[in-house]
């Protein structure tokens, strides 16, 4: 039953980290290319910085989401009896 759910899960943190890495490399390239850095084309630098900031915010969100999901998975269901199975 739950196998379909497991198959549909993706590693969102890995995808976000790869995107963050790409934006960081692009920022380094934009800073290294004199035509971009010296001609006042700040939109390229701004785009890279925005991509990095959004990536960091998304990673923080994913970390918080995963932490909450693991806490919920470890907690007993609300309608479970107070004692363990077989206890009276």
Buried (B, 14 or more C-beta within 10 A) or exposed (E): EEEEEEEEEEEBBEEBBEBBEBBBEBBEEBEEEEEBBEEEEEEBBEBBBEBBEBBEEBBEEBEEEEEEEEEEEEEEEEEEEEEEEEEE
